[in-house]
Amino acid sequence: MLKQFSSVIEYGEMIVNTIVDGPNIAFGETLSGTVYIDGEEGEELIDQIEIELLKRAELVDITIKMPIQEDVIAKYSVEMVSALKSKETWMIPFEMVPDERWEIKSAKEILILRTTVYLKSDVYIQDEDGITYS
């Protein structure tokens, strides 16, 4: 059974849903998807949408205070200067091309796709889910 990717952000009346075409990426394939932004009866001013691919590793050394290490290995960003109005839906397609940094080298490493929405009011909201690359 294939893993499903789920990233939904809700802020007031705004819903940001990141849909990945296929969260299980094989060698030679491209990670692609669309960010859908729905606004109902509200106006939020969006400054920027950012999609980041992170490699996250759990550290097992108990003497280290930080239990997780994260490295950004790919990034897609869109600046927006428009108000999201009632009943309006935006669709923002994105694509990321894998390279050698996407390879998982230990059982403690995972790939995470994080969506961050930056609002003009200096608020940011985010959600993330895992993907696989083999």
C-alpha positions, -999 to 999 in steps of 0.1 A, spaced: 0 0 0 13 34 -9 17 61 17 -5 91 13 8 126 18 -13 149 40 -5 186 48 -34 208 57 -30 242 74 -60 261 87 -59 297 99 -91 315 106 -112 310 74 -82 302 53 -72 266 44 -39 257 27 -37 221 14 -5 207 -1 -12 178 -25 18 158 -37 13 139 -70 31 109 -56 48 109 -21 68 78 -30 95 91 -54 116 66 -73 151 73 -85 149 95 -117 114 109 -109 105 144 -99 86 155 -68 57 176 -79 24 188 -65 1 217 -59 -6 240 -30 -44 249 -28 -54 280 -9 -91 284 -1 -106 315 16 -141 316 28 -156 348 43 -123 361 53 -94 382 40 -58 372 49 -29 389 32 -4 363 22 32 374 18 49 341 8 44 304 4 75 282 10 78 244 3 109 228 19 123 193 16 141 184 48 163 155 57 157 148 94 178 125 115 174 114 151 207 116 170 213 87 194 240 102 215 223 111 249 250 136 257 237 159 229 208 181 240 193 184 205 176 151 196 169 159 159 191 173 131 174 189 101 189 199 68 170 218 41 180 200 9 155 216 -16 133 247 -15 105 262 -36 92 297 -27 65 320 -41 60 356 -31 24 368 -32 10 403 -29 -27 399 -30 -56 394 -5 -73 361 -4 -110 369 -8 -142 351 0 -148 319 -21 -115 323 -39 -92 293 -45 -55 297 -56 -35 268 -71 3 270 -69 21 241 -87 56 232 -76 83 208 -87 116 196 -71 143 176 -89 160 150 -67 198 149 -63 222 128 -42 213 147 -10 178 130 -11 194 95 -6 187 80 29 218 66 44 206 52 77 174 40 93 173 71 115 169 95 85 136 105 69 125 130 43 99 156 53 81 180 30 71 212 49 47 239 37 50 273 54 26 302 48 39 336 58 12 363 64 17 400 61 9 403 98 43 386 106 25 354 115 36 321 99 19 288 99 32 254 87 25 217 84 46 188 72 45 151 63 70 125 52 78 113 17 100 84 5 127 84 -21 143 52 -34 
